Amino acid sequence: MNKGYGIDQQTLKAMAGNLKDSVVELTQCGEHLSRQAMLVSLSLQLSGLKRQLSTSTGRAKLLQTAGRTPFGVPRSVHLTSSVTKKRFAGRPVMVLNAQPGPQPVVLALYGGAYVLAPTKVHWQFYDRLAQTSGAQVWVPDYPHLPGATVDQALAYLHRLYAALYDQTPVSQITLLGDSAGGGLAASLTEELVTQGLPVPGHLVLLSPWLDLHLTNPALPAYARRDVLLDQAGLQALGAKFAGGRSAVNYRVAPLRGPLNGMRDVQLFVGTKELMCLDTIEFANRLASEDVPAQLVIGRGLYHAYPLYATPEGQAALLAMAKTIKGEVKHD
């Protein structure tokens, strides 16, 4: 991420605390972290993103560099799936694993605080997901900061989704998103519900950012344990992306939006991350509306843990693939 930051004493102290917690879980808990997951957690802390998000100067640099990275699979990343470059409404879309004949379709919305491009980890995850599920995976460069707000992003994604369901039965479409992309996926589905339009057969959310303003008063305790995200920094970026919309509007806070009419929802979240409480609250609201849903909580795990090629991430991937293929029905 930001290579200009060194590792100061505060960061080292926090890393030591996180390592101690991980070792305790590894040795004392019935369902402990794998060694691979422990290493991912430490690498996320070393990325420097949390520190960069925590300062106005760091956020300004993120906004200045947003969009400069060409959208697409980096040359250094080698995928098993075929990759087709398309354009939709003037913006690039990458399609992984397009095959002749009928296929499930996944519309994948990447996270990155609405400023970062999809990472190497994202592309590798989309590749594994395509290979495991047999689906086409569509990854659009949706409008984001600094030049767009949630209104422009949802308008674009609504058009793209409509183009997909013109060609594919909605029962075969999965809308998937991680973090910021998960919030957009939830908002888009709620918009379809509100307008009485066909909703995707499946909605899969990985550590979704369900409230741009992060207003739950209990979040600071989770923010301290999150090795990647800074609450105040995300609140600042979230306010920009909200574009002046009310904090209770479903586009800004799908956590509190209309749910009755959704078809099938699968959620994944870790316990050591900022998005944990809101994801659990969202799952409880789905249950109260009798929406078929499954909540998978990764004990001791970090933000968007299913993206990573760890034993815990692989288990989540297999569960997602079954959802995408329609092999399971959630209660």
C-alpha angles and dihedrals in degrees: 000000000000106000093183094078120087125204108268128194093265092055092046091050091050091048091052090051093049092048090051091051091049093050091050090052092045093054104032109031126084091223104037135175119271117239089247091057091049090054092049090052091053092046091053090054091049091052089080094221095124091054092046092051091049096066131060089227092053093048091048090055091050091052092046093053096040111120095014093102109083110247113246146064110319115243090240091061116085116197132193092215123079113252122215121190115218138165127223123185090345097308129103122255125187117210118199125200100003107178134180112264132026118333136167111258126221119196101202121198112195126218128230108133088277090287107067126080120233110285133225086263090057094052093047090049093049089050093052090045092052093048094046098044100032089230133139107244116210115198113186128193092232120194112276144156139348095025102030142044133211090275093061092043094052094044090055095044092047090057093047093048090050090052090052096050090048085066103029132044108254089234086068095049122094120191108207131180140164125211108322089009089052091056090051091048091053092046092049092051091049090050090054090049091050092050095044093242127144111284123211117271090238136021115198118187126187113197090326121205096230100169117041091201095048092219102167104120092216094060099093091072089056092042090060091056095045109102095194112033134061116207099211091045093052091046089056093049091041091055090054093049092047088065095208096311118147116270090237096052112114090234090061098032113023084170086081099033132111113291106168105108100037112128111207129351130189120187133189126188139157126230094229098062144086096245096055101097097043091049091052091047090050090052090051090051091050090053092050089053091048092242111157105249145155125206118199114191117198106213111224092357132137135236116307092356095170090070093070129083096240128121089260092049092048092052089052091047092054090050091051092049091055089051093049092049091048093240094133135043117208120220 
